[in-house]
Amino acid sequence: MALLLTQAELWPLMRSPALLELAFVRVEKAILHQKHDPPGRGIGAEIQYGETREYGLRLTELPDAVTVRMSPKRDNVPPMADRNLMLLFDPRDGHLLALLAGDDLDVMRIAIPTAVGVRHLAPRDARVLAILGSGRHASGHLRANLHAVPSIEEVRVYIPNQTHREEFARDMSAELARPILPVTSARAAVEGADVISSVGLYQAPPFEAGWVRPGALVTQLDANGSPIELTTRARVIVPVLQSAAIGLAGGIQRAESATVAAATDLASILAGQANARERDDEIVLLDMSAPRPWDPPIVNWAYKWAIEHQIGMEFYLSDEPLPQPLP
């Protein structure tokens, strides 16, 4: 038996603070596991449909789950139904456990691990959050960061497209029942902010290092998400120190940006083996630009929740009886 979970069925999971906490716990365990027992290389491939529609296909293996994810490689793919999907397999014998809609789950796959870092690295009593970007990943990071740092009182969002940023601010204000402020420049968003989330894919850094206040936390998903000058002033944190995170069909993709040599790993901070900061005015840069095996803990989080609450539709692809779901 396998379980089919649609986007609508997973919707409550994405927006419940209590359920988000369970995902935080799973991701923290996955980070600590990677530190002590680095995963084998996953398998990745790029698939192109037509001239502009690029997708990524990735298989990831951890001891408690094996996942396959298919999703747009970048946000340059026009909206369409059923473009994101995730498969969960039993690591004991390889049988299919679940087919999940990846629309929102793919967003939280990136947002939750980043927010785990934000929880442990944000300055004490952080009050101001800046979001640079208003695409589909921005909403996930906004929800997850607000859960990670409950002291946040002010949220600023900036993207050059005025209509887009105002729509994003309006929609998220309504959903979260709190004001989200669209600002007219990256500088207006960054200056004085305690946590700065750079959530886009950029050709050039979207802000200047001089705008970042002492003691702030900056997170980036892309190597160009922050100015290179910031790395000379900041304490750089990566999830786990590894020379390569996930192998690709065409070779090994480097795990980290050029800052990795001087980086501290979040796993050591979670384990109590390193401090998040050496001093309160130290700028911290959390670099999440490398591929990481986040799929198993996030997909497992959704699957276990669905099983517990009897959500989703059961289906069989074969006639032979199959083992029971994972405990």
VEXPATI-520887 format. One line per field, with one value per residue (C-alpha): residue number from 0; residue in one letter; x, y, z. Coordinates in steps of 0.1 Angstrom, whole numbers, plus 5000, padded with zeros to 4 digits. Example, Ala and Ser with C-alpha at 12.3 -4.5 7.8 and 13.67 -1.06 7.14 Angstrom:
2
seq <- c(0|1)
type <- c(a|s)
X <- c(5123|5137)
Y <- c(4955|4989)
Z <- c(5078|5071)
! end
This chain:
327
seq <- c(0|1|2|3|4|5|6|7|8|9|10|11|12|13|14|15|16|17|18|19|20|21|22|23|24|25|26|27|28|29|30|31|32|33|34|35|36|37|38|39|40|41|42|43|44|45|46|47|48|49|50|51|52|53|54|55|56|57|58|59|60|61|62|63|64|65|66|67|68|69|70|71|72|73|74|75|76|77|78|79|80|81|82|83|84|85|86|87|88|89|90|91|92|93|94|95|96|97|98|99|100|101|102|103|104|105|106|107|108|109|110|111|112|113|114|115|116|117|118|119|120|121|122|123|124|125|126|127|128|129|130|131|132|133|134|135|136|137|138|139|140|141|142|143|144|145|146|147|148|149|150|151|152|153|154|155|156|157|158|159|160|161|162|163|164|165|166|167|168|169|170|171|172|173|174|175|176|177|178|179|180|181|182|183|184|185|186|187|188|189|190|191|192|193|194|195|196|197|198|199|200|201|202|203|204|205|206|207|208|209|210|211|212|213|214|215|216|217|218|219|220|221|222|223|224|225|226|227|228|229|230|231|232|233|234|235|236|237|238|239|240|241|242|243|244|245|246|247|248|249|250|251|252|253|254|255|256|257|258|259|260|261|262|263|264|265|266|267|268|269|270|271|272|273|274|275|276|277|278|279|280|281|282|283|284|285|286|287|288|289|290|291|292|293|294|295|296|297|298|299|300|301|302|303|304|305|306|307|308|309|310|311|312|313|314|315|316|317|318|319|320|321|322|323|324|325|326)
type <- c(m|a|l|l|l|t|q|a|e|l|w|p|l|m|r|s|p|a|l|l|e|l|a|f|v|r|v|e|k|a|i|l|h|q|k|h|d|p|p|g|r|g|i|g|a|e|i|q|y|g|e|t|r|e|y|g|l|r|l|t|e|l|p|d|a|v|t|v|r|m|s|p|k|r|d|n|v|p|p|m|a|d|r|n|l|m|l|l|f|d|p|r|d|g|h|l|l|a|l|l|a|g|d|d|l|d|v|m|r|i|a|i|p|t|a|v|g|v|r|h|l|a|p|r|d|a|r|v|l|a|i|l|g|s|g|r|h|a|s|g|h|l|r|a|n|l|h|a|v|p|s|i|e|e|v|r|v|y|i|p|n|q|t|h|r|e|e|f|a|r|d|m|s|a|e|l|a|r|p|i|l|p|v|t|s|a|r|a|a|v|e|g|a|d|v|i|s|s|v|g|l|y|q|a|p|p|f|e|a|g|w|v|r|p|g|a|l|v|t|q|l|d|a|n|g|s|p|i|e|l|t|t|r|a|r|v|i|v|p|v|l|q|s|a|a|i|g|l|a|g|g|i|q|r|a|e|s|a|t|v|a|a|a|t|d|l|a|s|i|l|a|g|q|a|n|a|r|e|r|d|d|e|i|v|l|l|d|m|s|a|p|r|p|w|d|p|p|i|v|n|w|a|y|k|w|a|i|e|h|q|i|g|m|e|f|y|l|s|d|e|p|l|p|q|p|l|p)
X <- c(5000|5012|4997|4987|4989|4977|4986|4952|4956|4991|4980|4972|5006|5025|5007|5005|5031|5028|5034|5063|5080|5080|5097|5123|5131|5135|5158|5180|5183|5192|5219|5235|5233|5252|5279|5286|5276|5277|5252|5263|5261|5227|5220|5209|5201|5187|5159|5148|5113|5111|5135|5130|5115|5143|5137|5158|5155|5172|5174|5185|5192|5193|5189|5153|5141|5148|5133|5130|5121|5112|5109|5117|5155|5148|5119|5119|5092|5057|5030|5015|4997|5016|5051|5064|5063|5080|5083|5090|5105|5109|5147|5142|5131|5126|5088|5069|5054|5040|5035|5033|5025|5057|5042|5043|5064|5093|5092|5093|5121|5144|5127|5127|5164|5173|5149|5165|5198|5180|5166|5202|5220|5197|5208|5191|5157|5157|5129|5132|5132|5140|5129|5147|5125|5088|5086|5072|5102|5098|5065|5079|5109|5086|5065|5094|5115|5086|5082|5120|5122|5089|5104|5102|5079|5085|5088|5100|5100|5117|5117|5122|5088|5065|5033|5048|5061|5029|5008|5031|5029|4991|4986|5010|4996|4962|4974|4996|4973|5002|5015|5041|5057|5067|5097|5110|5146|5169|5187|5154|5148|5184|5195|5188|5174|5183|5177|5181|5168|5181|5158|5162|5186|5207|5231|5246|5242|5210|5224|5257|5277|5278|5241|5242|5242|5267|5253|5228|5222|5222|5209|5214|5202|5225|5262|5253|5227|5250|5281|5314|5328|5304|5324|5354|5333|5310|5312|5302|5281|5272|5250|5277|5314|5317|5338|5308|5272|5254|5269|5254|5251|5276|5301|5303|5288|5308|5291|5299|5307|5343|5337|5336|5373|5367|5332|5318|5292|5258|5260|5288|5267|5237|5259|5273|5308|5310|5294|5270|5288|5321|5306|5272|5282|5295|5277|5268|5262|5243|5252|5226|5237|5249|5227|5219|5198|5169|5143|5141|5134|5108|5090|5090|5076|5046|5042|5041|5016|4994|4995|4987|4957|4945|4949|4954|4943|4957|4966|4983|5004|5010|4988|5013|5007|5032|5047|5031|5041|5072|5068)
Y <- c(5000|5035|5068|5096|5131|5161|5198|5205|5177|5189|5226|5225|5209|5238|5265|5250|5263|5233|5210|5231|5224|5187|5194|5215|5186|5162|5185|5191|5153|5150|5177|5160|5126|5141|5153|5119|5097|5116|5103|5085|5106|5110|5110|5141|5148|5177|5172|5198|5199|5222|5251|5268|5244|5229|5204|5187|5150|5139|5107|5111|5083|5085|5056|5064|5072|5072|5100|5110|5146|5161|5199|5229|5236|5273|5296|5303|5277|5290|5279|5246|5217|5187|5201|5192|5157|5136|5099|5082|5047|5023|5020|4985|4970|4998|4996|5028|5044|5077|5099|5135|5168|5189|5223|5236|5208|5218|5253|5241|5216|5247|5271|5248|5238|5275|5285|5259|5278|5311|5298|5291|5320|5350|5378|5378|5395|5400|5424|5431|5406|5416|5393|5400|5383|5377|5345|5312|5306|5339|5329|5297|5315|5341|5315|5294|5324|5338|5304|5302|5337|5346|5380|5394|5424|5440|5424|5442|5428|5441|5430|5455|5448|5471|5453|5419|5431|5449|5418|5396|5419|5421|5384|5374|5401|5386|5350|5357|5384|5407|5437|5429|5461|5464|5488|5507|5496|5468|5493|5502|5465|5457|5487|5480|5445|5418|5389|5393|5365|5366|5341|5346|5334|5364|5374|5399|5404|5423|5445|5460|5448|5482|5482|5452|5462|5447|5416|5408|5374|5370|5339|5331|5303|5313|5321|5356|5361|5383|5405|5388|5416|5404|5372|5392|5407|5378|5345|5320|5291|5261|5231|5205|5206|5182|5184|5173|5170|5153|5137|5145|5124|5145|5146|5159|5193|5212|5214|5249|5283|5296|5306|5270|5269|5294|5283|5269|5241|5244|5207|5216|5244|5221|5195|5222|5219|5254|5288|5305|5338|5350|5384|5401|5425|5397|5395|5359|5346|5313|5298|5274|5275|5239|5209|5190|5159|5178|5158|5127|5145|5169|5142|5119|5147|5150|5112|5105|5134|5120|5085|5097|5117|5093|5118|5108|5081|5046|5029|4998|4994|4956|4927|4913|4922|4947|4954|4978|5015|5026|5028)
Z <- c(5000|4992|5001|4977|4992|4973|4977|4993|5018|5028|5031|5068|5076|5059|5080|5115|5140|5162|5132|5119|5152|5145|5112|5130|5153|5123|5104|5135|5139|5102|5105|5135|5117|5087|5110|5126|5096|5063|5038|5006|4975|4961|4924|4905|4869|4849|4824|4798|4784|4754|4752|4785|4810|4831|4858|4884|4894|4926|4946|4982|5007|5045|5069|5077|5042|5005|4984|4948|4940|4906|4906|4884|4885|4888|4891|4854|4848|4843|4867|4858|4876|4888|4881|4916|4930|4956|4962|4995|4996|5025|5032|5044|5012|4987|4983|4976|5007|4993|4963|4975|4958|4961|4954|4990|5004|4981|4994|5030|5022|5018|5043|5073|5073|5069|5097|5120|5115|5121|5154|5166|5150|5152|5176|5209|5210|5172|5163|5125|5097|5061|5032|4999|4973|4970|4950|4961|4984|5002|5017|5031|5046|5061|5078|5090|5102|5122|5139|5145|5161|5179|5190|5155|5155|5121|5087|5056|5021|4990|4953|4925|4910|4929|4921|4931|4964|4973|4964|4984|5014|5012|5008|5036|5059|5055|5060|5090|5105|5110|5090|5063|5051|5014|5011|4981|4982|4993|5015|5033|5040|5051|5072|5109|5103|5127|5103|5066|5044|5008|4992|4954|4928|4917|4890|4914|4952|4960|4988|5000|5029|5045|5050|5074|5110|5135|5151|5123|5108|5070|5052|5016|4992|4964|4962|4949|4977|4996|4987|4988|5010|5037|5041|5053|5081|5089|5107|5080|5090|5068|5078|5078|5067|5038|5007|4986|4996|4967|4936|4902|4871|4854|4883|4919|4926|4952|4985|4995|4981|4983|5019|5032|5041|5069|5079|5111|5108|5123|5133|5158|5172|5176|5193|5217|5203|5189|5197|5174|5180|5195|5204|5202|5174|5151|5118|5109|5074|5070|5036|5024|4988|4986|4978|5009|5017|5032|5013|5036|5069|5053|5033|5063|5084|5060|5056|5094|5099|5072|5086|5121|5110|5083|5055|5019|4996|4997|4965|4952|4921|4925|4936|4962|4998|5011|5046|5070|5070|5088|5126)
! end
